[in-house]
Amino acid sequence: MSNLFPTQEIGSLKKPADMLKKVKDPNVSDEEKIKIRNDAAILNIKTLEDIGLDIVYDGEVRRVEMYEEPVRYVDGFEFAGRVRSWDNKYYNKARVVGPVSFKQNFHAEEFKFVKENSNRELKVPITGAYTLADWSYDEHYKSKDELVLALAKNVVRPLVKDLVGLGAKIIQIDEPAATTHPAEMDIFRESINESVKGIDAKFVVHACFSGNDYKALAPQMPEIKAEQYTLEFANRDTWNEGVNDDARKGFQVLKLFKEHGFEGEIGIGVSDVHVNEIEPPELIRDRILYAAKALGDPTKVYVNPDCGLRTRTREVSFDKIRSIVKGAELARKEIK
Amino acid sequence: MISSYTFGIYPRSEELIEATRKNTENLASLFKTETEEYISAQKNADLGFISDPLLKWDDIYRPFSNLTSVNMSSLNRIYEMNTFYRILSFDDLNFIDSHNVIESNLDSSLPKNKTVAIPEPFTLAKLHTNKEFKTKEDFTISLAKMLRTELDSLVKSGFEIIQLLAPSIAYNKEIDFGVVSDALKIITDGLKAKTILHTYFGDVSPKIESLLDLPVSGLGFDITKTPASSIEKHSFSDKILTVGIINSFNTAIEKPEECIKQVDEINAKTKPKESYVSNNFDLEYVPKEFAMNKISVLGEIARGAKNV
């Protein structure tokens, strides 16, 4: 990456309403649905490229969502039904009823398509073993450790290997459940290490914020075979400009990563995905500059939203990404 | 045979989920039909006490948003679950004097032997915010006063047994049991109903002595978190003991014979004043088909367990 502070997104974008309507229409043929999804993927890729992101993907526009999509293609799972996330939002939760195993590379077509239609660096998001296990009912394995490691070795590793064989160079392992159980960080560490064992690619781990401010994750970071973590910071930060500790409350935990000996890259979340307000580029600049100082090396800082933007409208999402790109440009000027 | 009950929020069917999302014309009738279905399932399982499945409740704290000066705020994760609740903001003291938000949100067709679960004050204070009180302790005590008026209404309308849901006491390591006790005393003093403090989402093994000293009629345990071996070290001769034997966090259906054996062992060692079996927490963590099976199995366990 030639630029300092490369910009990237995390994964999901809200699907275009037109596309959803058509792919749910029983009168639309399967061939037509494939074309509709392809068009939506190209729209996302080109929009992200035009905005100026350095690393792109397709906004996960073909996937149902991050849990249900992979589970559909893994042996050993059966869907049990929907379970509440909050209010009247639900997710389709599956039971593990037998040994889990990889059937097919369920992201292969998607990756090949994105590769053919973009000339930027690509970061392929996949769902990690720990999250797949944590969000499922286990009726088969004796313990959570056993299930997590079986998923890492028998599902995620073959998937990653196949994607790398197809030309993927950067794989982001999405683990929103990782930090929700601070006492299980050892299992999480092993799940990532087993998932990537023997595979030559750049691995990024995305973990959401869960209340303990990554304090449980920090000691594990040097032991996990990941070059980069994309993490949430903006949702706990102030909106005041400045590069001091008071202004950058949400980013202070970066110092803890360094104290624990982590020397890799951090994809810093500079945009809160839970609010519609657009962070001004000057605020994003200051968040980047603070992170560069806290990590002691500006080349270790990548810039992204906190998480996937699918809960925001497309307009808000793209405005947030535009501001991220501008903020990174401003930060580069300051460093020079 | 021992007594039994299920409590908390039960899962909506796929049809009801869709109806709530699309606000369909038949939504009200679906709520009614499905509530009746759950009440029948509990009766058919011969459960000792029957609860409203709370199908209209979006989370266990939501009825309190109807109190004066209480507003809904952001989403927050329910401890380590993949489920979220709305934080309530108690904006001034007026909430203490407004009341009847629980009973008015319950189904009126429940039979006489009815039970209900509400959050205990420490948990309510821990998971929600206020703009009036400088300390969590003061907030907790004020919430207890509000809850007492709720409980008085519930008792007046015939609820004989009330679970006080205490995930925060179970999950958090440092608990000021003095404050918990003072708050519970406000709730239970002279109340003409049995109160059971039910702990889940954390292992309370080191806290059982302190829990036994609290002014409640009994204690309930999630035995997937607090091992039976920890409970068995204590005498429950002056307390009710509820064993949360049905796991609401797994679709695997419990084997009645194994559960009966386990409950009998716990009761033989703890010699409780009264013994009950229940779910460990809200059945809504499994889809409806599994919840229905679990209600039926709970009845089987209760019928098979020995009354000590």
Interface residues (C-beta under 8 A of the other chain):
Chain A: A80 G81 R82 V83 R84 S85 W86 D87 N88 Y90 Y91 K93 R95 D134 W135 Y137 D138 E139 A177 T180 H181 S210 G211 H274
Chain B: P11 E14 I17 T20 R21 D58 D59 S74 L75 R77 E80 N82 T83 F84 Y85 R86 F249 N250 T251 A252 E284 Y285 V286 P287 K288 E289 F290
